[in-house]
Amino acid sequence: MDKSEELFEGVKRQMLSQNADVNEGTMMSSPGIQYKGKNFAFLYRGGMCFRVGRDFEPESEGIHQYELLNPFKNKPPLKDWFVIGVEYGEKWPELAQVALQNISK
């Protein structure tokens, strides 16, 4: 298990223990975290992807390296989903909470 997988597992365990409506899931064939069947975070290419919304500003959280999720060749990126690398792994639990709050509104 690499560093990103270890960090993801920790975040997933924390989220599952704190909310009965949070479950394990998959998104794009990767392990993920769901709220009432809707994905809000998942492991993605050595980082973690969070559905934090279009208004999220990573720089305000001290995150300066990120990308929008762009799994398609001929479509624009998904503006609600941010891919945050393992170098910001200490922020993943907080970002998962933001994503959960965003999706549970």
Jmol script that loads the backbone (N, CA, C; Angstrom):
load data "model"
ATOM      1  N   MET A   1       0.851  -1.181   0.000  1.00  0.00           N
ATOM      2  CA  MET A   1       0.000   0.000   0.000  1.00  0.00           C
ATOM      3  C   MET A   1       0.896   1.243   0.000  1.00  0.00           C
ATOM      4  N   ASP A   2       0.656   2.150  -0.935  1.00  0.00           N
ATOM      5  CA  ASP A   2       1.488   3.353  -0.992  1.00  0.00           C
ATOM      6  C   ASP A   2       0.926   4.453  -0.085  1.00  0.00           C
ATOM      7  N   LYS A   3       1.628   5.567  -0.040  1.00  0.00           N
ATOM      8  CA  LYS A   3       1.276   6.679   0.862  1.00  0.00           C
ATOM      9  C   LYS A   3      -0.136   7.202   0.610  1.00  0.00           C
ATOM     10  N   SER A   4      -0.513   7.386  -0.644  1.00  0.00           N
ATOM     11  CA  SER A   4      -1.852   7.916  -0.935  1.00  0.00           C
ATOM     12  C   SER A   4      -2.940   6.936  -0.487  1.00  0.00           C
ATOM     13  N   GLU A   5      -2.709   5.649  -0.676  1.00  0.00           N
ATOM     14  CA  GLU A   5      -3.682   4.647  -0.248  1.00  0.00           C
ATOM     15  C   GLU A   5      -3.820   4.624   1.268  1.00  0.00           C
ATOM     16  N   GLU A   6      -2.701   4.740   1.977  1.00  0.00           N
ATOM     17  CA  GLU A   6      -2.734   4.773   3.436  1.00  0.00           C
ATOM     18  C   GLU A   6      -3.513   5.985   3.936  1.00  0.00           C
ATOM     19  N   LEU A   7      -3.222   7.148   3.366  1.00  0.00           N
ATOM     20  CA  LEU A   7      -3.924   8.367   3.768  1.00  0.00           C
ATOM     21  C   LEU A   7      -5.416   8.271   3.448  1.00  0.00           C
ATOM     22  N   PHE A   8      -5.737   7.757   2.266  1.00  0.00           N
ATOM     23  CA  PHE A   8      -7.141   7.604   1.884  1.00  0.00           C
ATOM     24  C   PHE A   8      -7.864   6.693   2.864  1.00  0.00           C
ATOM     25  N   GLU A   9      -7.252   5.559   3.204  1.00  0.00           N
ATOM     26  CA  GLU A   9      -7.880   4.613   4.133  1.00  0.00           C
ATOM     27  C   GLU A   9      -8.158   5.275   5.479  1.00  0.00           C
ATOM     28  N   GLY A  10      -7.242   6.099   5.938  1.00  0.00           N
ATOM     29  CA  GLY A  10      -7.448   6.815   7.200  1.00  0.00           C
ATOM     30  C   GLY A  10      -8.615   7.778   7.122  1.00  0.00           C
ATOM     31  N   VAL A  11      -8.693   8.523   6.045  1.00  0.00           N
ATOM     32  CA  VAL A  11      -9.804   9.462   5.849  1.00  0.00           C
ATOM     33  C   VAL A  11     -11.119   8.695   5.754  1.00  0.00           C
ATOM     34  N   LYS A  12     -11.111   7.619   4.996  1.00  0.00           N
ATOM     35  CA  LYS A  12     -12.328   6.821   4.821  1.00  0.00           C
ATOM     36  C   LYS A  12     -12.812   6.279   6.165  1.00  0.00           C
ATOM     37  N   ARG A  13     -11.916   5.708   6.950  1.00  0.00           N
ATOM     38  CA  ARG A  13     -12.296   5.172   8.267  1.00  0.00           C
ATOM     39  C   ARG A  13     -12.891   6.262   9.153  1.00  0.00           C
ATOM     40  N   GLN A  14     -12.258   7.427   9.139  1.00  0.00           N
ATOM     41  CA  GLN A  14     -12.742   8.546   9.951  1.00  0.00           C
ATOM     42  C   GLN A  14     -14.149   8.958   9.512  1.00  0.00           C
ATOM     43  N   MET A  15     -14.363   9.072   8.218  1.00  0.00           N
ATOM     44  CA  MET A  15     -15.671   9.496   7.706  1.00  0.00           C
ATOM     45  C   MET A  15     -16.747   8.456   8.009  1.00  0.00           C
ATOM     46  N   LEU A  16     -16.417   7.182   7.865  1.00  0.00           N
ATOM     47  CA  LEU A  16     -17.375   6.112   8.140  1.00  0.00           C
ATOM     48  C   LEU A  16     -17.758   6.087   9.620  1.00  0.00           C
ATOM     49  N   SER A  17     -16.812   6.358  10.493  1.00  0.00           N
ATOM     50  CA  SER A  17     -17.084   6.301  11.934  1.00  0.00           C
ATOM     51  C   SER A  17     -17.889   7.505  12.423  1.00  0.00           C
ATOM     52  N   GLN A  18     -17.871   8.602  11.686  1.00  0.00           N
ATOM     53  CA  GLN A  18     -18.522   9.828  12.135  1.00  0.00           C
ATOM     54  C   GLN A  18     -19.932  10.024  11.609  1.00  0.00           C
ATOM     55  N   ASN A  19     -20.336   9.275  10.572  1.00  0.00           N
ATOM     56  CA  ASN A  19     -21.642   9.518   9.977  1.00  0.00           C
ATOM     57  C   ASN A  19     -22.236   8.209   9.460  1.00  0.00           C
ATOM     58  N   ALA A  20     -23.405   7.861   9.955  1.00  0.00           N
ATOM     59  CA  ALA A  20     -24.055   6.601   9.577  1.00  0.00           C
ATOM     60  C   ALA A  20     -24.472   6.580   8.108  1.00  0.00           C
ATOM     61  N   ASP A  21     -24.623   7.745   7.490  1.00  0.00           N
ATOM     62  CA  ASP A  21     -25.038   7.815   6.082  1.00  0.00           C
ATOM     63  C   ASP A  21     -23.859   7.770   5.110  1.00  0.00           C
ATOM     64  N   VAL A  22     -22.654   7.644   5.640  1.00  0.00           N
ATOM     65  CA  VAL A  22     -21.456   7.567   4.800  1.00  0.00           C
ATOM     66  C   VAL A  22     -21.075   6.100   4.625  1.00  0.00           C
ATOM     67  N   ASN A  23     -20.789   5.729   3.382  1.00  0.00           N
ATOM     68  CA  ASN A  23     -20.433   4.352   3.045  1.00  0.00           C
ATOM     69  C   ASN A  23     -19.238   4.336   2.103  1.00  0.00           C
ATOM     70  N   GLU A  24     -18.640   3.146   1.992  1.00  0.00           N
ATOM     71  CA  GLU A  24     -17.610   2.940   0.988  1.00  0.00           C
ATOM     72  C   GLU A  24     -18.286   2.853  -0.375  1.00  0.00           C
ATOM     73  N   GLY A  25     -17.570   3.246  -1.401  1.00  0.00           N
ATOM     74  CA  GLY A  25     -18.087   3.127  -2.752  1.00  0.00           C
ATOM     75  C   GLY A  25     -16.937   3.100  -3.734  1.00  0.00           C
ATOM     76  N   THR A  26     -17.276   3.219  -4.986  1.00  0.00           N
ATOM     77  CA  THR A  26     -16.253   3.338  -6.029  1.00  0.00           C
ATOM     78  C   THR A  26     -16.665   4.435  -6.994  1.00  0.00           C
ATOM     79  N   MET A  27     -15.667   5.035  -7.588  1.00  0.00           N
ATOM     80  CA  MET A  27     -15.900   6.003  -8.654  1.00  0.00           C
ATOM     81  C   MET A  27     -14.766   5.847  -9.641  1.00  0.00           C
ATOM     82  N   MET A  28     -15.115   5.685 -10.890  1.00  0.00           N
ATOM     83  CA  MET A  28     -14.126   5.507 -11.945  1.00  0.00           C
ATOM     84  C   MET A  28     -13.181   4.349 -11.597  1.00  0.00           C
ATOM     85  N   SER A  29     -13.750   3.275 -11.093  1.00  0.00           N
ATOM     86  CA  SER A  29     -13.026   2.054 -10.718  1.00  0.00           C
ATOM     87  C   SER A  29     -12.029   2.251  -9.582  1.00  0.00           C
ATOM     88  N   SER A  30     -12.159   3.334  -8.832  1.00  0.00           N
ATOM     89  CA  SER A  30     -11.271   3.606  -7.702  1.00  0.00           C
ATOM     90  C   SER A  30     -12.076   3.600  -6.410  1.00  0.00           C
ATOM     91  N   PRO A  31     -11.427   3.286  -5.287  1.00  0.00           N
ATOM     92  CA  PRO A  31     -12.149   3.313  -4.018  1.00  0.00           C
ATOM     93  C   PRO A  31     -12.606   4.733  -3.692  1.00  0.00           C
ATOM     94  N   GLY A  32     -13.815   4.821  -3.164  1.00  0.00           N
ATOM     95  CA  GLY A  32     -14.374   6.124  -2.863  1.00  0.00           C
ATOM     96  C   GLY A  32     -15.184   6.140  -1.585  1.00  0.00           C
ATOM     97  N   ILE A  33     -15.725   7.317  -1.297  1.00  0.00           N
ATOM     98  CA  ILE A  33     -16.557   7.536  -0.117  1.00  0.00           C
ATOM     99  C   ILE A  33     -17.847   8.175  -0.593  1.00  0.00           C
ATOM    100  N   GLN A  34     -18.967   7.641  -0.101  1.00  0.00           N
ATOM    101  CA  GLN A  34     -20.286   8.099  -0.544  1.00  0.00           C
ATOM    102  C   GLN A  34     -21.134   8.573   0.632  1.00  0.00           C
ATOM    103  N   TYR A  35     -22.025   9.490   0.334  1.00  0.00           N
ATOM    104  CA  TYR A  35     -23.061   9.916   1.270  1.00  0.00           C
ATOM    105  C   TYR A  35     -24.395   9.596   0.611  1.00  0.00           C
ATOM    106  N   LYS A  36     -25.140   8.710   1.242  1.00  0.00           N
ATOM    107  CA  LYS A  36     -26.444   8.279   0.715  1.00  0.00           C
ATOM    108  C   LYS A  36     -26.343   7.889  -0.765  1.00  0.00           C
ATOM    109  N   GLY A  37     -25.293   7.167  -1.109  1.00  0.00           N
ATOM    110  CA  GLY A  37     -25.111   6.651  -2.457  1.00  0.00           C
ATOM    111  C   GLY A  37     -24.487   7.610  -3.455  1.00  0.00           C
ATOM    112  N   LYS A  38     -24.153   8.827  -3.014  1.00  0.00           N
ATOM    113  CA  LYS A  38     -23.527   9.806  -3.910  1.00  0.00           C
ATOM    114  C   LYS A  38     -22.069   9.989  -3.515  1.00  0.00           C
ATOM    115  N   ASN A  39     -21.186   9.852  -4.492  1.00  0.00           N
ATOM    116  CA  ASN A  39     -19.753   9.998  -4.230  1.00  0.00           C
ATOM    117  C   ASN A  39     -19.400  11.445  -3.916  1.00  0.00           C
ATOM    118  N   PHE A  40     -18.517  11.602  -2.921  1.00  0.00           N
ATOM    119  CA  PHE A  40     -18.012  12.940  -2.631  1.00  0.00           C
ATOM    120  C   PHE A  40     -16.490  12.978  -2.534  1.00  0.00           C
ATOM    121  N   ALA A  41     -15.856  11.819  -2.536  1.00  0.00           N
ATOM    122  CA  ALA A  41     -14.390  11.758  -2.518  1.00  0.00           C
ATOM    123  C   ALA A  41     -13.946  10.383  -3.016  1.00  0.00           C
ATOM    124  N   PHE A  42     -12.789  10.344  -3.672  1.00  0.00           N
ATOM    125  CA  PHE A  42     -12.240   9.060  -4.107  1.00  0.00           C
ATOM    126  C   PHE A  42     -10.753   9.195  -4.389  1.00  0.00           C
ATOM    127  N   LEU A  43     -10.089   8.056  -4.347  1.00  0.00           N
ATOM    128  CA  LEU A  43      -8.667   7.986  -4.645  1.00  0.00           C
ATOM    129  C   LEU A  43      -8.491   8.121  -6.152  1.00  0.00           C
ATOM    130  N   TYR A  44      -7.552   8.969  -6.575  1.00  0.00           N
ATOM    131  CA  TYR A  44      -7.416   9.215  -8.009  1.00  0.00           C
ATOM    132  C   TYR A  44      -5.963   9.525  -8.351  1.00  0.00           C
ATOM    133  N   ARG A  45      -5.336   8.650  -9.116  1.00  0.00           N
ATOM    134  CA  ARG A  45      -3.984   8.855  -9.651  1.00  0.00           C
ATOM    135  C   ARG A  45      -2.976   9.359  -8.626  1.00  0.00           C
ATOM    136  N   GLY A  46      -2.889   8.680  -7.505  1.00  0.00           N
ATOM    137  CA  GLY A  46      -1.918   9.039  -6.485  1.00  0.00           C
ATOM    138  C   GLY A  46      -2.302  10.228  -5.635  1.00  0.00           C
ATOM    139  N   GLY A  47      -3.507  10.732  -5.818  1.00  0.00           N
ATOM    140  CA  GLY A  47      -4.032  11.833  -5.019  1.00  0.00           C
ATOM    141  C   GLY A  47      -5.433  11.476  -4.570  1.00  0.00           C
ATOM    142  N   MET A  48      -6.125  12.466  -4.054  1.00  0.00           N
ATOM    143  CA  MET A  48      -7.509  12.250  -3.664  1.00  0.00           C
ATOM    144  C   MET A  48      -8.341  13.338  -4.307  1.00  0.00           C
ATOM    145  N   CYS A  49      -9.502  12.941  -4.802  1.00  0.00           N
ATOM    146  CA  CYS A  49     -10.381  13.854  -5.515  1.00  0.00           C
ATOM    147  C   CYS A  49     -11.597  14.131  -4.637  1.00  0.00           C
ATOM    148  N   PHE A  50     -11.944  15.396  -4.492  1.00  0.00           N
ATOM    149  CA  PHE A  50     -13.023  15.829  -3.618  1.00  0.00           C
ATOM    150  C   PHE A  50     -14.049  16.657  -4.388  1.00  0.00           C
ATOM    151  N   ARG A  51     -15.313  16.399  -4.117  1.00  0.00           N
ATOM    152  CA  ARG A  51     -16.380  17.208  -4.719  1.00  0.00           C
ATOM    153  C   ARG A  51     -16.703  18.338  -3.741  1.00  0.00           C
ATOM    154  N   VAL A  52     -15.933  19.392  -3.815  1.00  0.00           N
ATOM    155  CA  VAL A  52     -16.060  20.499  -2.873  1.00  0.00           C
ATOM    156  C   VAL A  52     -16.830  21.687  -3.446  1.00  0.00           C
ATOM    157  N   GLY A  53     -17.170  21.637  -4.713  1.00  0.00           N
ATOM    158  CA  GLY A  53     -17.987  22.688  -5.319  1.00  0.00           C
ATOM    159  C   GLY A  53     -17.185  23.708  -6.100  1.00  0.00           C
ATOM    160  N   ARG A  54     -17.890  24.406  -6.939  1.00  0.00           N
ATOM    161  CA  ARG A  54     -17.264  25.379  -7.837  1.00  0.00           C
ATOM    162  C   ARG A  54     -16.711  26.597  -7.116  1.00  0.00           C
ATOM    163  N   ASP A  55     -17.270  26.911  -5.958  1.00  0.00           N
ATOM    164  CA  ASP A  55     -16.832  28.096  -5.216  1.00  0.00           C
ATOM    165  C   ASP A  55     -15.597  27.850  -4.360  1.00  0.00           C
ATOM    166  N   PHE A  56     -15.156  26.595  -4.278  1.00  0.00           N
ATOM    167  CA  PHE A  56     -13.996  26.261  -3.458  1.00  0.00           C
ATOM    168  C   PHE A  56     -12.753  26.919  -4.039  1.00  0.00           C
ATOM    169  N   GLU A  57     -11.970  27.530  -3.173  1.00  0.00           N
ATOM    170  CA  GLU A  57     -10.716  28.164  -3.575  1.00  0.00           C
ATOM    171  C   GLU A  57      -9.562  27.486  -2.841  1.00  0.00           C
ATOM    172  N   PRO A  58      -8.870  26.564  -3.508  1.00  0.00           N
ATOM    173  CA  PRO A  58      -7.789  25.816  -2.854  1.00  0.00           C
ATOM    174  C   PRO A  58      -6.720  26.709  -2.229  1.00  0.00           C
ATOM    175  N   GLU A  59      -6.426  27.835  -2.862  1.00  0.00           N
ATOM    176  CA  GLU A  59      -5.388  28.723  -2.352  1.00  0.00           C
ATOM    177  C   GLU A  59      -5.724  29.225  -0.955  1.00  0.00           C
ATOM    178  N   SER A  60      -7.007  29.413  -0.666  1.00  0.00           N
ATOM    179  CA  SER A  60      -7.407  29.883   0.662  1.00  0.00           C
ATOM    180  C   SER A  60      -7.142  28.840   1.743  1.00  0.00           C
ATOM    181  N   GLU A  61      -6.954  27.596   1.336  1.00  0.00           N
ATOM    182  CA  GLU A  61      -6.634  26.501   2.257  1.00  0.00           C
ATOM    183  C   GLU A  61      -5.132  26.187   2.245  1.00  0.00           C
ATOM    184  N   GLY A  62      -4.349  27.015   1.544  1.00  0.00           N
ATOM    185  CA  GLY A  62      -2.910  26.785   1.474  1.00  0.00           C
ATOM    186  C   GLY A  62      -2.517  25.745   0.442  1.00  0.00           C
ATOM    187  N   ILE A  63      -3.427  25.416  -0.460  1.00  0.00           N
ATOM    188  CA  ILE A  63      -3.165  24.414  -1.500  1.00  0.00           C
ATOM    189  C   ILE A  63      -2.864  25.149  -2.805  1.00  0.00           C
ATOM    190  N   HIS A  64      -1.654  25.003  -3.278  1.00  0.00           N
ATOM    191  CA  HIS A  64      -1.247  25.739  -4.475  1.00  0.00           C
ATOM    192  C   HIS A  64      -1.029  24.841  -5.685  1.00  0.00           C
ATOM    193  N   GLN A  65      -1.020  23.537  -5.465  1.00  0.00           N
ATOM    194  CA  GLN A  65      -0.895  22.594  -6.574  1.00  0.00           C
ATOM    195  C   GLN A  65      -2.104  21.674  -6.541  1.00  0.00           C
ATOM    196  N   TYR A  66      -2.918  21.763  -7.564  1.00  0.00           N
ATOM    197  CA  TYR A  66      -4.139  20.970  -7.663  1.00  0.00           C
ATOM    198  C   TYR A  66      -4.567  20.964  -9.119  1.00  0.00           C
ATOM    199  N   GLU A  67      -5.563  20.188  -9.424  1.00  0.00           N
ATOM    200  CA  GLU A  67      -6.149  20.225 -10.762  1.00  0.00           C
ATOM    201  C   GLU A  67      -7.631  19.912 -10.650  1.00  0.00           C
ATOM    202  N   LEU A  68      -8.372  20.346 -11.624  1.00  0.00           N
ATOM    203  CA  LEU A  68      -9.773  19.953 -11.725  1.00  0.00           C
ATOM    204  C   LEU A  68      -9.828  18.567 -12.338  1.00  0.00           C
ATOM    205  N   LEU A  69     -10.765  17.769 -11.889  1.00  0.00           N
ATOM    206  CA  LEU A  69     -10.910  16.421 -12.428  1.00  0.00           C
ATOM    207  C   LEU A  69     -11.263  16.510 -13.906  1.00  0.00           C
ATOM    208  N   ASN A  70     -10.459  15.853 -14.728  1.00  0.00           N
ATOM    209  CA  ASN A  70     -10.669  15.881 -16.167  1.00  0.00           C
ATOM    210  C   ASN A  70     -10.428  14.487 -16.751  1.00  0.00           C
ATOM    211  N   PRO A  71     -11.399  13.575 -16.549  1.00  0.00           N
ATOM    212  CA  PRO A  71     -11.198  12.204 -17.022  1.00  0.00           C
ATOM    213  C   PRO A  71     -11.549  11.987 -18.496  1.00  0.00           C
ATOM    214  N   PHE A  72     -12.051  13.034 -19.148  1.00  0.00           N
ATOM    215  CA  PHE A  72     -12.530  12.890 -20.523  1.00  0.00           C
ATOM    216  C   PHE A  72     -11.543  13.506 -21.505  1.00  0.00           C
ATOM    217  N   LYS A  73     -11.461  12.913 -22.690  1.00  0.00           N
ATOM    218  CA  LYS A  73     -10.563  13.451 -23.718  1.00  0.00           C
ATOM    219  C   LYS A  73     -11.169  14.645 -24.444  1.00  0.00           C
ATOM    220  N   ASN A  74     -12.470  14.615 -24.666  1.00  0.00           N
ATOM    221  CA  ASN A  74     -13.101  15.638 -25.498  1.00  0.00           C
ATOM    222  C   ASN A  74     -14.148  16.464 -24.759  1.00  0.00           C
ATOM    223  N   LYS A  75     -14.073  16.501 -23.439  1.00  0.00           N
ATOM    224  CA  LYS A  75     -15.006  17.294 -22.649  1.00  0.00           C
ATOM    225  C   LYS A  75     -14.219  18.149 -21.674  1.00  0.00           C
ATOM    226  N   PRO A  76     -14.813  19.242 -21.217  1.00  0.00           N
ATOM    227  CA  PRO A  76     -14.103  20.088 -20.247  1.00  0.00           C
ATOM    228  C   PRO A  76     -14.030  19.416 -18.877  1.00  0.00           C
ATOM    229  N   PRO A  77     -13.167  19.920 -17.994  1.00  0.00           N
ATOM    230  CA  PRO A  77     -13.045  19.351 -16.646  1.00  0.00           C
ATOM    231  C   PRO A  77     -14.340  19.517 -15.841  1.00  0.00           C
ATOM    232  N   LEU A  78     -14.471  18.699 -14.820  1.00  0.00           N
ATOM    233  CA  LEU A  78     -15.611  18.783 -13.906  1.00  0.00           C
ATOM    234  C   LEU A  78     -15.275  19.831 -12.846  1.00  0.00           C
ATOM    235  N   LYS A  79     -15.966  20.947 -12.856  1.00  0.00           N
ATOM    236  CA  LYS A  79     -15.595  22.106 -12.044  1.00  0.00           C
ATOM    237  C   LYS A  79     -15.884  21.953 -10.560  1.00  0.00           C
ATOM    238  N   ASP A  80     -16.664  20.961 -10.169  1.00  0.00           N
ATOM    239  CA  ASP A  80     -16.964  20.741  -8.757  1.00  0.00           C
ATOM    240  C   ASP A  80     -15.936  19.842  -8.077  1.00  0.00           C
ATOM    241  N   TRP A  81     -15.126  19.155  -8.854  1.00  0.00           N
ATOM    242  CA  TRP A  81     -14.198  18.138  -8.351  1.00  0.00           C
ATOM    243  C   TRP A  81     -12.754  18.628  -8.446  1.00  0.00           C
ATOM    244  N   PHE A  82     -12.055  18.588  -7.305  1.00  0.00           N
ATOM    245  CA  PHE A  82     -10.656  19.002  -7.251  1.00  0.00           C
ATOM    246  C   PHE A  82      -9.781  17.807  -6.894  1.00  0.00           C
ATOM    247  N   VAL A  83      -8.708  17.607  -7.643  1.00  0.00           N
ATOM    248  CA  VAL A  83      -7.733  16.555  -7.358  1.00  0.00           C
ATOM    249  C   VAL A  83      -6.607  17.200  -6.556  1.00  0.00           C
ATOM    250  N   ILE A  84      -6.412  16.679  -5.341  1.00  0.00           N
ATOM    251  CA  ILE A  84      -5.401  17.212  -4.436  1.00  0.00           C
ATOM    252  C   ILE A  84      -4.352  16.136  -4.204  1.00  0.00           C
ATOM    253  N   GLY A  85      -3.107  16.465  -4.486  1.00  0.00           N
ATOM    254  CA  GLY A  85      -2.019  15.491  -4.400  1.00  0.00           C
ATOM    255  C   GLY A  85      -1.661  15.096  -2.981  1.00  0.00           C
ATOM    256  N   VAL A  86      -0.898  14.033  -2.877  1.00  0.00           N
ATOM    257  CA  VAL A  86      -0.496  13.477  -1.586  1.00  0.00           C
ATOM    258  C   VAL A  86       0.376  14.456  -0.791  1.00  0.00           C
ATOM    259  N   GLU A  87       1.007  15.405  -1.460  1.00  0.00           N
ATOM    260  CA  GLU A  87       1.816  16.391  -0.732  1.00  0.00           C
ATOM    261  C   GLU A  87       0.957  17.255   0.195  1.00  0.00           C
ATOM    262  N   TYR A  88      -0.361  17.270  -0.036  1.00  0.00           N
ATOM    263  CA  TYR A  88      -1.303  17.967   0.840  1.00  0.00           C
ATOM    264  C   TYR A  88      -2.164  16.968   1.616  1.00  0.00           C
ATOM    265  N   GLY A  89      -1.642  15.782   1.830  1.00  0.00           N
ATOM    266  CA  GLY A  89      -2.385  14.718   2.502  1.00  0.00           C
ATOM    267  C   GLY A  89      -2.899  15.091   3.878  1.00  0.00           C
ATOM    268  N   GLU A  90      -2.187  15.984   4.577  1.00  0.00           N
ATOM    269  CA  GLU A  90      -2.658  16.398   5.903  1.00  0.00           C
ATOM    270  C   GLU A  90      -3.958  17.189   5.824  1.00  0.00           C
ATOM    271  N   LYS A  91      -4.284  17.708   4.654  1.00  0.00           N
ATOM    272  CA  LYS A  91      -5.516  18.469   4.467  1.00  0.00           C
ATOM    273  C   LYS A  91      -6.685  17.598   3.996  1.00  0.00           C
ATOM    274  N   TRP A  92      -6.415  16.355   3.627  1.00  0.00           N
ATOM    275  CA  TRP A  92      -7.465  15.485   3.107  1.00  0.00           C
ATOM    276  C   TRP A  92      -8.642  15.294   4.068  1.00  0.00           C
ATOM    277  N   PRO A  93      -8.414  15.079   5.376  1.00  0.00           N
ATOM    278  CA  PRO A  93      -9.577  14.909   6.265  1.00  0.00           C
ATOM    279  C   PRO A  93     -10.493  16.134   6.273  1.00  0.00           C
ATOM    280  N   GLU A  94      -9.900  17.312   6.309  1.00  0.00           N
ATOM    281  CA  GLU A  94     -10.685  18.550   6.299  1.00  0.00           C
ATOM    282  C   GLU A  94     -11.430  18.713   4.966  1.00  0.00           C
ATOM    283  N   LEU A  95     -10.774  18.400   3.872  1.00  0.00           N
ATOM    284  CA  LEU A  95     -11.413  18.505   2.563  1.00  0.00           C
ATOM    285  C   LEU A  95     -12.551  17.502   2.421  1.00  0.00           C
ATOM    286  N   ALA A  96     -12.386  16.317   2.998  1.00  0.00           N
ATOM    287  CA  ALA A  96     -13.462  15.325   2.976  1.00  0.00           C
ATOM    288  C   ALA A  96     -14.672  15.848   3.749  1.00  0.00           C
ATOM    289  N   GLN A  97     -14.435  16.529   4.854  1.00  0.00           N
ATOM    290  CA  GLN A  97     -15.535  17.121   5.623  1.00  0.00           C
ATOM    291  C   GLN A  97     -16.248  18.198   4.811  1.00  0.00           C
ATOM    292  N   VAL A  98     -15.484  19.034   4.122  1.00  0.00           N
ATOM    293  CA  VAL A  98     -16.068  20.077   3.268  1.00  0.00           C
ATOM    294  C   VAL A  98     -16.917  19.437   2.168  1.00  0.00           C
ATOM    295  N   ALA A  99     -16.386  18.399   1.543  1.00  0.00           N
ATOM    296  CA  ALA A  99     -17.111  17.709   0.472  1.00  0.00           C
ATOM    297  C   ALA A  99     -18.394  17.072   1.005  1.00  0.00           C
ATOM    298  N   LEU A 100     -18.319  16.474   2.187  1.00  0.00           N
ATOM    299  CA  LEU A 100     -19.514  15.872   2.799  1.00  0.00           C
ATOM    300  C   LEU A 100     -20.554  16.941   3.095  1.00  0.00           C
ATOM    301  N   GLN A 101     -20.146  18.041   3.661  1.00  0.00           N
ATOM    302  CA  GLN A 101     -21.086  19.133   3.936  1.00  0.00           C
ATOM    303  C   GLN A 101     -21.707  19.650   2.643  1.00  0.00           C
ATOM    304  N   ASN A 102     -20.907  19.748   1.614  1.00  0.00           N
ATOM    305  CA  ASN A 102     -21.374  20.250   0.324  1.00  0.00           C
ATOM    306  C   ASN A 102     -22.438  19.327  -0.281  1.00  0.00           C
ATOM    307  N   ILE A 103     -22.223  18.020  -0.203  1.00  0.00           N
ATOM    308  CA  ILE A 103     -23.137  17.078  -0.842  1.00  0.00           C
ATOM    309  C   ILE A 103     -24.377  16.790   0.022  1.00  0.00           C
ATOM    310  N   SER A 104     -24.280  17.019   1.320  1.00  0.00           N
ATOM    311  CA  SER A 104     -25.394  16.705   2.206  1.00  0.00           C
ATOM    312  C   SER A 104     -26.369  17.859   2.396  1.00  0.00           C
ATOM    313  N   LYS A 105     -26.161  18.952   1.675  1.00  0.00           N
ATOM    314  CA  LYS A 105     -27.078  20.112   1.765  1.00  0.00           C
ATOM    315  C   LYS A 105     -28.423  19.793   1.164  1.00  0.00           C
TER     316      LYS A 105
END
end "model"
wireframe off; spacefill off
backbone 0.3
color backbone group
